[in-house]
């Protein structure tokens, strides 16, 4: 990364509360890479018309596909969980990949994958267009991972966080 004076930020060193940036000689922008990023996101999206399309047969392959595709796109998957009509995906995504592009690629390719490999005679697999995304602080990452991984239990026990669920995200009520 080039700072405003044309210096390449070679590496970032974090020590307690201070961040030290080591500056090297002047570089062109093509010589510099972004050495460190910690961007955590909680994505939520639902199946088309909230149909129960994530069947037990499709669930594990779908999650594995999203995990692999996220890695292929340069991200780091942390957790994927959901129920028959929606999923929660916790990822780290590089700043070079727009969130809207990430979700477009994940939703489109996963639909194609499921329709090609796990077709259903009753309904074609399709995601709804909307999605929710929330940034997560590193301090709350473990909580978000646990929430995504325990979706079935949360829904069965009625202990979901409404603000993180599709009904509230896509149909907000007025305060």
Secondary structure, DSSP 8 states (H G I E B T S, - for coil): -B-TTSEEEEEEEEETTEEEEEEEEE--GGG--------EEEEEEEBGGG-----HHHHHHHHHHHHHHHHHTT-EEEEEEEETTEEEEEEE--TTS-HHHHHHHHHHHHHHHHHHHS--SS----B-S--EEEEE-GGGHHHHHHHHHTHHHHHHHT---GGGSHHHHHS----
